[in-house]
Amino acid sequence: MSDNSHAQDHEEAHTGPIKNPKQLLIAVFFSFVVPIFIIIGLVYSVTKENKPAAGSVNVEKALASRIQKIGSIEIRDANRQLKSGEEVFKAQCTACHTSGAAGAPKLDDTANWAPRIKTGYDMLLTSALKGKGAMGAQGGGDFEELEIGRAVVYMANAAGGKLEEPKAPAAPADAASAAK
């Protein structure tokens, strides 16, 4: 009898937590199948972005876009002849102020310009430089502030205003000789 109980104890001591085929299937599932699905999910998450095919990207262009400069410097001729109001109007303002696009007052439309002219030159210039309504800001573009001011005066005066055209500042040599 002691031999039989000893064999039973020995058999129980060497068996694991899996005692039947159902437990074996569950253990196999959680040990092998679940990690495979986890790996598939990780691979999918890493590769789901649209990545260009090898050789289809211009490497130099991609590199240049990654190391592009934050700002830029534009060198302009400080001695260039300043444009008149009419020239600036024809180059910059005519697209909207001739056709009345986006609610812009037409060049000769006295009724639309009258309330704007009453606000004064400074307010008109500020609106032109910073933008107003659908009109974008003109400051910092191809023309200097003085040239934009001349265009504002040209448009206002064409609609019946009596604004005086802004004058160019005196050159430093002229200012020195005027001071003597």
C-alpha positions as CSV (number, residue, x, y, z in Angstrom):
1,M,0.0,0.0,0.0
2,S,2.7,2.3,0.7
3,D,4.1,1.7,-2.8
4,N,0.8,2.8,-4.4
5,S,0.5,6.0,-2.4
6,H,4.1,6.8,-3.1
7,A,3.5,6.5,-6.9
8,Q,0.4,8.7,-6.6
9,D,2.3,11.4,-4.7
10,H,5.1,11.3,-7.2
11,E,2.6,11.6,-10.2
12,E,0.9,14.6,-8.6
13,A,4.2,16.3,-7.9
14,H,5.3,16.1,-11.5
15,T,2.1,17.3,-13.2
16,G,1.7,21.0,-14.0
17,P,-1.2,23.3,-13.9
18,I,-2.6,21.8,-17.2
19,K,-4.7,18.8,-16.2
20,N,-6.9,18.3,-19.3
21,P,-6.9,19.1,-23.1
22,K,-9.1,22.2,-22.7
23,Q,-6.5,23.8,-20.4
24,L,-3.8,22.9,-22.9
25,L,-5.6,24.6,-25.7
26,I,-6.1,27.8,-23.6
27,A,-2.4,27.8,-22.6
28,V,-1.3,27.4,-26.3
29,F,-3.7,30.1,-27.4
30,F,-2.4,32.6,-24.8
31,S,1.2,31.6,-25.2
32,F,1.5,31.7,-29.0
33,V,-1.5,33.1,-30.8
34,V,-2.0,36.3,-28.7
35,P,1.6,37.4,-29.1
36,I,1.3,36.9,-32.8
37,F,-1.7,39.2,-33.0
38,I,0.2,41.7,-30.9
39,I,3.1,41.6,-33.3
40,I,0.8,42.0,-36.3
41,G,-0.8,45.0,-34.6
42,L,2.5,46.7,-33.9
43,V,3.7,46.1,-37.5
44,Y,0.5,47.5,-38.8
45,S,0.7,50.6,-36.6
46,V,4.3,51.3,-37.7
47,T,3.7,50.8,-41.5
48,K,0.3,52.4,-41.9
49,E,1.7,55.8,-42.8
50,N,2.0,56.6,-46.5
51,K,5.7,56.3,-47.2
52,P,7.2,56.9,-50.6
53,A,8.6,54.0,-52.4
54,A,12.4,53.7,-52.5
55,G,13.9,55.8,-55.2
56,S,10.7,57.8,-55.9
57,V,11.7,60.7,-53.7
58,N,14.1,63.4,-54.8
59,V,16.6,63.1,-52.0
60,E,18.2,66.5,-52.5
61,K,14.8,68.2,-52.5
62,A,13.7,66.3,-49.4
63,L,16.9,67.3,-47.6
64,A,16.6,70.9,-48.7
65,S,13.1,71.1,-47.3
66,R,14.2,69.7,-43.9
67,I,17.1,72.2,-43.6
68,Q,15.4,75.2,-45.1
69,K,16.1,78.6,-43.6
70,I,13.6,80.2,-41.2
71,G,13.8,83.6,-42.7
72,S,15.1,85.3,-45.8
73,I,16.5,88.7,-46.7
74,E,15.4,90.6,-49.7
75,I,17.7,93.3,-51.0
76,R,16.0,96.2,-52.7
77,D,17.5,99.1,-54.5
78,A,17.1,102.0,-52.0
79,N,17.9,104.5,-54.7
80,R,15.1,103.4,-57.1
81,Q,12.6,106.0,-58.3
82,L,9.4,105.8,-56.2
83,K,6.3,105.0,-58.2
84,S,3.4,107.4,-58.5
85,G,-0.1,106.7,-57.1
86,E,-1.4,105.9,-60.6
87,E,1.4,103.5,-61.3
88,V,0.9,101.6,-58.0
89,F,-2.8,101.6,-58.6
90,K,-2.3,100.0,-62.0
91,A,0.2,97.5,-60.7
92,Q,-1.5,96.5,-57.4
93,C,-5.0,97.9,-56.8
94,T,-6.7,97.8,-60.2
95,A,-7.7,94.1,-60.0
96,C,-10.3,94.8,-57.3
97,H,-10.9,98.5,-57.4
98,T,-11.7,98.6,-61.2
99,S,-14.2,95.8,-61.1
100,G,-15.5,96.2,-57.5
101,A,-14.5,92.6,-56.7
102,A,-15.2,91.5,-53.1
103,G,-16.9,94.7,-52.2
104,A,-14.0,97.0,-53.0
105,P,-15.1,100.5,-53.9
106,K,-14.6,101.2,-57.6
107,L,-12.1,103.9,-58.6
108,D,-14.7,106.7,-59.5
109,D,-17.5,105.6,-57.2
110,T,-18.0,108.8,-55.2
111,A,-20.9,107.4,-53.1
112,N,-18.8,104.4,-51.8
113,W,-15.6,106.5,-51.3
114,A,-17.2,109.4,-49.5
115,P,-17.5,107.7,-46.0
116,R,-14.0,106.3,-46.4
117,I,-12.6,109.7,-47.4
118,K,-14.2,111.3,-44.3
119,T,-12.1,109.0,-42.0
120,G,-9.0,110.8,-43.3
121,Y,-5.8,109.8,-45.0
122,D,-4.2,108.1,-42.0
123,M,-7.1,105.7,-41.6
124,L,-7.2,105.0,-45.3
125,L,-3.5,104.3,-45.3
126,T,-3.8,102.0,-42.3
127,S,-6.5,100.0,-43.9
128,A,-4.4,99.7,-47.1
129,L,-1.3,98.6,-45.2
130,K,-2.9,96.2,-42.7
131,G,-5.9,95.1,-44.8
132,K,-9.6,95.5,-44.3
133,G,-12.5,93.1,-45.0
134,A,-11.6,91.0,-48.0
135,M,-8.6,93.2,-48.9
136,G,-5.3,91.8,-47.9
137,A,-2.5,93.8,-46.3
138,Q,-0.4,95.7,-48.8
139,G,2.4,96.6,-46.4
140,G,5.7,94.6,-46.9
141,G,4.9,93.8,-50.5
142,D,6.5,95.1,-53.6
143,F,5.9,98.8,-52.8
144,E,7.0,101.0,-50.0
145,E,4.6,102.6,-47.5
146,L,4.9,105.9,-49.3
147,E,4.0,104.4,-52.6
148,I,0.9,102.7,-51.1
149,G,0.0,106.1,-49.6
150,R,0.2,107.7,-53.0
151,A,-2.1,105.0,-54.5
152,V,-4.6,105.6,-51.6
153,V,-4.6,109.4,-52.4
154,Y,-4.9,108.7,-56.1
155,M,-8.0,106.5,-55.6
156,A,-9.6,108.9,-53.0
157,N,-9.0,111.9,-55.2
158,A,-10.4,110.1,-58.3
159,A,-13.7,109.7,-56.3
160,G,-13.9,113.4,-55.3
161,G,-11.5,113.6,-52.4
162,K,-9.1,116.5,-51.8
163,L,-6.2,114.7,-50.2
164,E,-2.7,115.9,-50.6
165,E,-0.2,113.3,-52.0
166,P,2.5,112.4,-49.5
167,K,6.0,113.6,-50.4
168,A,9.1,111.6,-50.4
169,P,11.4,112.3,-47.4
170,A,14.3,114.5,-48.0
171,A,17.6,112.8,-48.8
172,P,20.2,113.0,-46.0
173,A,22.5,115.3,-48.1
174,D,19.6,117.6,-48.7
175,A,18.6,117.7,-45.0
176,A,22.2,118.5,-44.0
177,S,22.4,121.4,-46.5
178,A,19.0,122.7,-45.4
179,A,20.1,122.8,-41.8
180,K,23.1,125.1,-42.6
